[in-house]
Amino acid sequence: MPLKPDVRKAIFNKLKASLDKQCPPMVCIKNTANCCEIIGNTPVPYGSTKKIVPGMYFASAVARKDMVSFHFMPIYYHREDFIDVAPTVLKSLKGKACFNFKKVEQLDENELDAMLKKGAKAWKKYGYMK
């Protein structure tokens, strides 16, 4: 069932505001009305060919017809590190690194900000960010 446009926009705007707080030092590579994507600020080798990419993917928010998806790569590596930081947000985790939000109440901004901050520390530790 499709989301009402005002609900979709409210969820997306909350996610986008939290992602915007990470830039800088993160780099926003996509910023449209329905999509926001950020990456680390250090070129790194990626994939089996070790091709140099401008920055390691960090997170994105995408407004879809029936939900707003939030992809957060640091949780893929160490999910257990985020359990106590964002218990409400983690209820919307579907898969390894994708969150699906259908209600504004599912998204706690303080938890999301804490989660992104902890993820940014991990990106620094891994060398994906200065």
C-alpha positions as a printed NumPy array, in Angstrom:
array([[ 0.   ,  0.   ,  0.   ],
       [ 1.477,  3.361, -1.032],
       [ 2.477,  5.871,  1.62 ],
       [ 0.673,  9.165,  1.82 ],
       [ 2.882, 11.859,  0.257],
       [ 3.064, 13.891,  3.469],
       [ 4.194, 10.862,  5.514],
       [ 6.779,  9.908,  2.874],
       [ 8.107, 13.467,  2.818],
       [ 8.247, 13.739,  6.635],
       [10.249, 10.495,  6.952],
       [12.573, 11.376,  4.073],
       [13.193, 14.889,  5.439],
       [14.157, 13.499,  8.869],
       [16.601, 11.068,  7.273],
       [18.002, 13.713,  4.944],
       [18.504, 16.179,  7.816],
       [20.502, 13.573,  9.745],
       [22.596, 12.729,  6.679],
       [23.208, 16.434,  6.012],
       [24.694, 16.782,  9.515],
       [27.451, 14.378,  8.425],
       [28.55 , 16.629,  5.531],
       [31.317, 17.665,  5.894],
       [33.433, 15.632,  6.572],
       [31.365, 13.16 ,  4.512],
       [30.686, 14.015,  0.872],
       [27.149, 14.207, -0.544],
       [27.201, 12.723, -4.049],
       [23.447, 12.659, -4.697],
       [20.92 , 15.15 , -3.38 ],
       [17.517, 15.164, -5.068],
       [13.925, 15.432, -3.877],
       [13.732, 11.639, -3.468],
       [17.312, 10.537, -2.843],
       [20.276, 11.559, -0.707],
       [23.577,  9.628, -0.74 ],
       [26.821, 10.266,  1.15 ],
       [30.275,  8.702,  0.974],
       [33.556,  8.949,  2.844],
       [35.972, 11.716,  1.885],
       [39.042,  9.594,  1.087],
       [39.702,  7.786, -2.228],
       [40.019,  4.05 , -1.515],
       [40.562,  0.824, -3.485],
       [37.338, -1.096, -3.998],
       [36.333, -4.508, -5.309],
       [38.377, -7.416, -6.597],
       [40.226, -5.187, -9.071],
       [41.044, -2.636, -6.331],
       [39.835,  0.208, -8.537],
       [40.188,  3.551, -6.744],
       [36.789,  5.082, -5.956],
       [36.361,  8.689, -4.724],
       [34.96 ,  7.54 , -1.364],
       [33.473,  4.471,  0.309],
       [29.673,  4.38 ,  0.328],
       [28.348,  5.321,  3.784],
       [24.569,  5.832,  3.724],
       [21.594,  6.899,  1.644],
       [17.885,  7.631,  1.925],
       [15.464,  6.9  , -0.901],
       [11.763,  7.827, -0.944],
       [ 9.843,  4.998, -2.609],
       [ 6.159,  4.503, -3.371],
       [ 5.371,  2.326, -0.337],
       [ 8.237,  3.186,  2.09 ],
       [11.352,  5.241,  2.653],
       [14.498,  3.13 ,  2.506],
       [17.605,  3.975,  4.472],
       [20.811,  2.131,  3.625],
       [23.585,  2.289,  6.237],
       [26.768,  0.41 ,  5.38 ],
       [28.623,  0.532,  8.748],
       [25.945, -1.68 , 10.321],
       [26.792, -4.382,  7.776],
       [30.224, -4.833,  9.364],
       [29.352, -4.715, 13.069],
       [25.624, -4.869, 13.78 ],
       [26.205, -5.617, 17.468],
       [27.868, -2.212, 17.937],
       [24.605, -0.433, 17.106],
       [22.095, -2.469, 19.15 ],
       [22.311, -0.321, 22.281],
       [22.684,  2.95 , 20.329],
       [19.485,  2.723, 18.269],
       [17.005,  0.102, 19.53 ],
       [13.934,  1.824, 18.031],
       [15.508,  2.381, 14.617],
       [16.86 , -1.181, 14.506],
       [13.297, -2.54 , 14.596],
       [13.003, -1.319, 10.988],
       [16.145, -3.141,  9.809],
       [15.229, -5.456,  6.935],
       [18.246, -7.41 ,  5.78 ],
       [21.839, -6.587,  6.602],
       [22.062, -2.845,  5.963],
       [18.626, -1.663,  4.774],
       [15.975, -0.03 ,  6.926],
       [12.408,  0.4  ,  5.682],
       [10.297,  3.114,  7.282],
       [ 6.543,  3.342,  6.76 ],
       [ 5.613,  5.467,  9.803],
       [ 7.179,  8.612, 11.215],
       [ 7.103,  7.017, 14.694],
       [ 9.574,  4.327, 13.567],
       [12.294,  6.949, 13.221],
       [13.905,  8.376, 16.359],
       [16.127, 11.288, 15.282],
       [18.377, 11.12 , 18.359],
       [19.026,  7.419, 17.812],
       [19.638,  7.983, 14.104],
       [22.124, 10.778, 14.813],
       [23.946,  8.611, 17.373],
       [24.051,  5.738, 14.901],
       [25.469,  7.931, 12.127],
       [28.048,  9.414, 14.491],
       [29.193,  5.939, 15.547],
       [29.304,  4.887, 11.888],
       [31.456,  7.916, 11.028],
       [33.923,  6.887, 13.75 ],
       [34.088,  3.423, 12.171],
       [34.731,  4.976,  8.732],
       [37.653,  6.923, 10.205],
       [38.971,  3.761, 11.856],
       [38.8  ,  1.835,  8.546],
       [40.552,  4.678,  6.676],
       [37.539,  5.651,  4.564],
       [37.505,  9.153,  6.   ],
       [40.03 , 11.728,  7.177]])
